[in-house]
Amino acid sequence: MNHPTLSDLDELILQDYAKNRLIDRMELQHRPDMENICRILDLLFTVLFLGYYPDRVHKVDDPRQSLSQTVEDVRLLLRREIANVLPYDPAWTDRNPRELSEEARYLSSRFLSHIPTIRDYLDTDLEALLEGDPAAECKDVILFAYPGFYAITVYRLAHELYQLKVPLIPRIMAEHAHARTGIDINPGASIGRYFFIDHGTGIVIGETTVIGEHVKLYQGVTLGALSTRGGQRLRGTKRHPTIEDHVTLYACASVLGDTRIGHDSVIGSNVFITEDIPPLTTVSIREQELNVRPRPGHSPETP
């Protein structure tokens, strides 16, 4: 049996690239740099929490100078990446490089001006995590070690870029946090202050979700769409839940569609909800039966 040569394999793959599909593009003039976007996130964590994520590049003794240099690094890198992705917005597809650069300069500066507001929200999220988790000895351990707080922080940053209508970058940031923590928060979601995620693995929050203040989510919670069969026709429509203030959703609860959970409600584990729940309500599954029986041919004592 003759094996194909390297030249044969090259030709086979090149022929496949000749089909003129989107995936066959070889030279993209504008392309986001994934490593740069992850680098921007790392730098932003330094800007947000300088004492916890110290500057490892400039290594200056004065924290104020270190912060200033890091902010400048973020501004330059973010401006470059925004200029790369702006043409993915149809309104910017045919603009010249100078226009793209100027808009990227404006958007990067506008984003950085929102850092104090983001930090204010994150301070309330820290408070909610400390208050809600008896395993948290202090806020420091949350900042150092909690995946839920990491995912919330990336969401808060990505959401600001989403609000500024920056293409691609918010979703790339969100997927980076998703890969690292197992928590999937779409940057389009609207989430209020004092947001609490405990454990977090498997949480999904869809793009048009609205979450009020003092909301608690446990692992495996899904705030998703009821059906995506409409595909792109559903773009821009409200298709995910609204969770009002002071609601707790326990592990593996699913709330789907444009559904409203009223304030001060508790949604129990493994509950599946597709209709509105009034305020001050507890929802749980009744009369679950646990069936325990010996395996055939084994006594209960047999390992």
DODORO-640233 format. One record per residue (C-alpha): y, z negated, x negated; residue number from 1; residue in three letters. Coordinates in steps of 0.001 Angstrom, whole numbers, plus 524288, in hexadecimal, padded with zeros to 5 digits. Each point is the difference from the previous one (the first is absolute). Layout:
! DODORO-640233
Y,Z,X,NUM,ALA
...
***
This chain:
! DODORO-640233
80000,80000,80000,1,MET
80D14,80438,7FA53,2,ASN
80ACE,7F60A,800D2,3,HIS
80DF2,804E4,80237,4,PRO
8086A,80080,7F3EF,5,THR
80CEC,7F903,7FEDA,6,LEU
806A5,80D1B,801D4,7,SER
7F842,8023A,80C90,8,ASP
8041E,7F2BE,80537,9,LEU
80E36,80281,7FC9D,10,ASP
7FFAC,80CF1,8072D,11,GLU
7F936,7FA0E,80BD1,12,LEU
80A5D,7F570,80183,13,ILE
80B50,80956,7FD55,14,LEU
7FAEF,80907,80A9F,15,GLN
80025,7F49A,80963,16,ASP
80E43,7FD89,7FC69,17,TYR
80312,80E07,803EE,18,ALA
7FE4A,7FCF5,80E89,19,LYS
80E81,7FCE0,8017D,20,ASN
7FE70,7F2EF,80700,21,ARG
80909,7F45C,7FE88,22,LEU
7F63A,7F989,7F6D9,23,ILE
8002A,80C45,7F763,24,ASP
80DF1,7FDE9,7FB51,25,ARG
80024,7FEF9,7F126,26,MET
80E60,7FE22,7FCFE,27,GLU
807D8,7F6C2,80867,28,LEU
80E51,8003F,7FC9F,29,GLN
801FF,7F297,80619,30,HIS
7F544,7F601,7FEAD,31,ARG
80070,7F117,800C0,32,PRO
7FB42,7F91D,7F3C9,33,ASP
7F645,7F5AD,804A6,34,MET
800BC,7F83D,7F361,35,GLU
80EC9,7FFB0,800B3,36,ASN
7FFAC,7FB0F,80E05,37,ILE
7F6A4,7F516,7FC2A,38,CYS
808FA,7FD04,7F48A,39,ARG
80B8D,7FF44,80966,40,ILE
7F86A,7F636,80846,41,LEU
7FD38,7F794,7F40F,42,ASP
80E5C,80037,7FC49,43,LEU
8040D,7FCB7,80DE0,44,LEU
7F74A,7F3F9,7FFBE,45,PHE
80781,7FBE9,7F3DD,46,THR
80CDD,80230,8072B,47,VAL
7FB43,7F83F,80BCB,48,LEU
7F975,7F4D2,7F898,49,PHE
8050B,7FFEF,7F214,50,LEU
7FA37,7F2B6,7FCBE,51,GLY
7F26C,80409,804A8,52,TYR
7FFA6,80E23,7FB53,53,TYR
807F6,7FF6E,7F366,54,PRO
805CF,80BC9,7F947,55,ASP
7F601,80451,7F5C9,56,ARG
807AA,80BA4,7FAF0,57,VAL
80D83,7FBB4,7FBD6,58,HIS
7FC1F,7F227,7FBEA,59,LYS
80DA7,7FA4A,7FFC2,60,VAL
802EA,7F187,800AA,61,ASP
80A63,800D5,80A8E,62,ASP
7F97C,8013F,80D87,63,PRO
80C41,80630,805B2,64,ARG
7FFFA,80A98,7F5A5,65,GLN
7F169,80209,801EF,66,SER
801E1,80174,80EA5,67,LEU
80B3C,80989,7FE30,68,SER
7F7FA,80893,7F6E8,69,GLN
7F45E,7FFE8,80932,70,THR
8088A,803E2,80B8A,71,VAL
8052B,80B58,7F7F5,72,GLU
7F210,80431,7FCA8,73,ASP
7FC54,7FFBC,80E65,74,VAL
80C05,807D2,803BB,75,ARG
7FD3E,80AB0,7F612,76,LEU
7F177,8010D,802D9,77,LEU
801CA,7FF5C,80EB0,78,LEU
80AD4,80A26,7FFB1,79,ARG
7F6FA,80930,7F899,80,ARG
7F4AA,7FE0F,80967,81,GLU
80872,80149,80C2B,82,ILE
80550,80CDD,7FABB,83,ALA
7F1E0,80474,7FE25,84,ASN
7FBEF,7FCEF,80DF5,85,VAL
80C35,80397,807E1,86,LEU
7FBB7,80E50,8015D,87,PRO
7F456,7FB49,80810,88,TYR
80A13,7FD2C,80A96,89,ASP
802C8,80D0A,806C6,90,PRO
80E81,7FCCC,8000A,91,ALA
7FFEA,7FFFF,7F113,92,TRP
7F632,80ACA,7FCFE,93,THR
809C0,80A43,7FB8D,94,ASP
80A2D,7F754,7F994,95,ARG
803C8,80233,7F1E1,96,ASN
7FCC9,7F621,7F531,97,PRO
80DE1,7FA9E,7FFAF,98,ARG
7FFD7,7FCD9,80E8B,99,GLU
7F29A,7F9A8,7FEB3,100,LEU
804A2,7F7CF,7F48B,101,SER
80C34,7FB68,8070B,102,GLU
7F882,7FC45,80C46,103,GLU
7F5D5,7F8FE,7F7B6,104,ALA
80AD8,7F880,7F916,105,ARG
805AA,7FBDF,80D23,106,TYR
7F2CD,7FBFA,805C6,107,LEU
7FB9F,7F856,7F40C,108,SER
80CC8,7F86C,7FFAB,109,SER
7FF7F,7FDB9,80EAC,110,ARG
7F21F,7FAD5,7FEC7,111,PHE
80380,7F6B2,7F4FE,112,LEU
80B80,7FACD,807E2,113,SER
7F5EE,7FB21,809F4,114,HIS
7F8BA,7F79B,7F602,115,ILE
806FA,7F349,80422,116,PRO
7FBDB,80261,80E2C,117,THR
7F1FC,802B9,7FBE2,118,ILE
7FFE6,7F36E,7F7FD,119,ARG
80514,7F875,80BB0,120,ASP
7F4C8,8050E,80869,121,TYR
7F614,7FD04,7F552,122,LEU
804E9,7F21A,7FEDD,123,ASP
7FCC0,7FE02,80E6B,124,THR
7F2A1,80643,7FDF7,125,ASP
7FD63,7F65B,7F503,126,LEU
803D4,7F4E6,808FD,127,GLU
7F6BE,804E6,80A8E,128,ALA
7F4AA,80122,7F671,129,LEU
80217,7F267,7FA9C,130,LEU
80151,7FA17,80D80,131,GLU
7F453,8073F,80586,132,GLY
7F605,7FEBD,7F520,133,ASP
7FB9B,7F249,7FC3A,134,PRO
7F926,805D4,7F41F,135,ALA
80D23,803DB,7FA39,136,ALA
80408,7F4FE,7F6E2,137,GLU
80DBE,80577,7FE6C,138,CYS
8080D,80C53,80107,139,LYS
7FD5D,802F5,7F1B4,140,ASP
7F18A,8026E,80241,141,VAL
8036A,80946,80B1C,142,ILE
808ED,807D3,7F71E,143,LEU
7F625,80049,7F501,144,PHE
7F351,80222,8075C,145,ALA
8008F,8034A,80E81,146,TYR
7FC78,80E1C,80352,147,PRO
80641,7FE7C,80D68,148,GLY
80D2F,7FD01,7F9FD,149,PHE
7FE8E,80B41,7F662,150,TYR
7FD30,8096B,80B3B,151,ALA
80B6B,7FABD,807FD,152,ILE
80929,8018C,7F45A,153,THR
7FC05,80E20,7FDC1,154,VAL
80185,80278,80E9D,155,TYR
80DCF,7FA5C,80007,156,ARG
803CD,80909,7F4B6,157,LEU
7F93D,80C06,8058D,158,ALA
805C4,7FD98,80D7D,159,HIS
80DDD,80099,7FA9A,160,GLU
7FD18,80D35,7F9C1,161,LEU
7F9B0,80478,80CB9,162,TYR
80C52,7FC03,80764,163,GLN
807DC,8082F,7F668,164,LEU
7F70F,80B90,80362,165,LYS
7FADC,80180,7F224,166,VAL
7F3B9,8087D,800C8,167,PRO
7F2B8,7FCA7,7FA03,168,LEU
80404,7F48B,7F765,169,ILE
7FF14,7F55C,80A94,170,PRO
7F238,80430,80398,171,ARG
7FBCF,800E4,7F1BC,172,ILE
804EC,7F21D,7FDFF,173,MET
7F8EC,7FB49,80C2D,174,ALA
7F342,80656,7FBBC,175,GLU
80145,7F9B2,7F29B,176,HIS
800B6,7F2B0,806A3,177,ALA
7F4D5,803EA,8090E,178,HIS
7F74F,80371,7F46D,179,ALA
80371,7F35B,7F90F,180,ARG
7FEEB,7F68D,80B78,181,THR
7F829,80677,80ADD,182,GLY
80BE5,7FE54,808EA,183,ILE
80530,80C82,80622,184,ASP
80E02,7FECB,8050D,185,ILE
80699,80CBF,80378,186,ASN
80E07,7FFCA,7FAE4,187,PRO
804EA,8049F,80D39,188,GLY
7FBE4,7F364,806BC,189,ALA
80AE3,7F68D,803CC,190,SER
7FCED,7F1F1,7FC0E,191,ILE
808B1,7F431,80229,192,GLY
8022C,7F3E0,7F7EA,193,ARG
7F618,7F53D,7FD3A,194,TYR
7F48A,80974,7FF7A,195,PHE
7F301,7F986,7FCC8,196,PHE
7F3BF,806AA,7FABE,197,ILE
7F478,7F741,7FCAA,198,ASP
7F4F1,805BF,7F7B0,199,HIS
80429,80D67,804BD,200,GLY
7F49B,808B8,7FC50,201,THR
7FE38,80ADA,809EA,202,GLY
80CFF,7FE5D,8071F,203,ILE
80573,80CD9,8055F,204,VAL
80DCD,8013D,80570,205,ILE
803C4,80D5B,80561,206,GLY
80CA5,8077D,7FE6C,207,GLU
80685,7FCF1,80D0C,208,THR
7FBAB,7F1CB,800A8,209,THR
80ACF,7F640,8030A,210,VAL
7FDB2,7F1E6,7FBD7,211,ILE
80955,7F4FD,80358,212,GLY
802B3,7F370,7F89B,213,GLU
7F670,7F519,7FCAC,214,HIS
7F40C,808AF,80200,215,VAL
7F2FF,7FC83,7F971,216,LYS
7F536,809B9,7FCDC,217,LEU
7F2A2,7FCA1,7FAA1,218,TYR
7F65B,808E5,7F90E,219,GLN
7FAFA,80C19,806C9,220,GLY
80AB2,800D9,80A4A,221,VAL
802EE,80DE1,8048B,222,THR
80CD3,803C9,80662,223,LEU
7FCB4,80E35,80227,224,GLY
8012A,80BE2,8089D,225,ALA
7F762,80130,80BFD,226,LEU
7FCB9,80E3A,7FD41,227,SER
8044A,809F8,7F5F3,228,THR
7FA26,80BDC,806DE,229,ARG
80DB6,804ED,80268,230,GLY
801D2,80189,7F15E,231,GLY
80D80,8046F,7FBB3,232,GLN
8049C,800A9,80E32,233,ARG
8007C,7F11A,7FF91,234,LEU
80956,7FFBA,7F46A,235,ARG
80C26,7F82C,80337,236,GLY
7FA2D,7F9B6,80C2B,237,THR
7FDA5,7F168,801AF,238,LYS
7F143,7FF03,7FEC2,239,ARG
7FDC2,7F2A5,7F9D8,240,HIS
8017C,7F212,80535,241,PRO
80BCD,7F753,8015D,242,THR
7FD5F,7F1E0,7FC17,243,ILE
80A56,7F68A,804BA,244,GLU
80474,7F37F,7F928,245,ASP
7F6F9,7F493,7FCE5,246,HIS
7F338,80760,80228,247,VAL
7F380,7FD17,7F86F,248,THR
7F527,80A26,7FEB4,249,LEU
7F34F,7FAAE,7FA85,250,TYR
7F5D9,8070F,7F7C9,251,ALA
7FB9B,80D9C,8040F,252,CYS
8083F,8008D,80C63,253,ALA
803A4,80DF1,803BF,254,SER
80C11,8038C,807E5,255,VAL
80113,80E8F,80298,256,LEU
809EF,80937,805EF,257,GLY
80DCA,7FD8B,804D5,258,ASP
7FBFE,7F255,80420,259,THR
80870,7F3D1,8009C,260,ARG
7FB5D,7F26E,7FC47,261,ILE
80936,7F610,8061B,262,GLY
8068B,7F556,7F82C,263,HIS
7F8FE,7F345,7FCA7,264,ASP
7F2A1,805EB,802B8,265,SER
7F355,7FDF1,7F875,266,VAL
7F654,80B2B,7FE76,267,ILE
7F279,7FB57,7FC2D,268,GLY
7F686,805C1,7F63C,269,SER
7F91C,80CE8,80309,270,ASN
8081C,80265,80C47,271,VAL
80280,80E4E,80387,272,PHE
80CB5,80210,80794,273,ILE
80574,80C73,80606,274,THR
808E3,7FA35,80A76,275,GLU
80C09,7F754,80025,276,ASP
7FE2B,7F160,7FE74,277,ILE
80A55,7F74F,80657,278,PRO
80723,7F579,7F84A,279,PRO
7F9FF,7F290,7FDF2,280,LEU
7F217,8052C,8012E,281,THR
7F367,7FD2F,7F8BA,282,THR
7F642,80B2C,7FF48,283,VAL
7F207,7FDB1,7FB94,284,SER
7F244,8052F,801EE,285,ILE
7F7E1,7F7AA,8093A,286,ARG
7F1D3,7FC3D,7FF63,287,GLU
7FBC8,80693,7F3A5,288,GLN
7F1AA,7FD3D,7FE09,289,GLU
7FA11,7FD53,7F2B1,290,LEU
7F19B,80392,80011,291,ASN
7F7F8,7F99B,7F51B,292,VAL
7F177,802BC,7FF2E,293,ARG
7F57A,8001D,7F56E,294,PRO
7FCCA,80CF0,7F989,295,ARG
7F2A7,80563,80423,296,PRO
7F539,7FA3A,7F7AF,297,GLY
80893,7F565,7FA4D,298,HIS
801EC,7F1F8,803B9,299,SER
80DED,7FABB,7FFC1,300,PRO
7FC92,7F8C3,7F378,301,GLU
7FAFA,80C2A,7F906,302,THR
80A1F,805DA,7F6A7,303,PRO
***
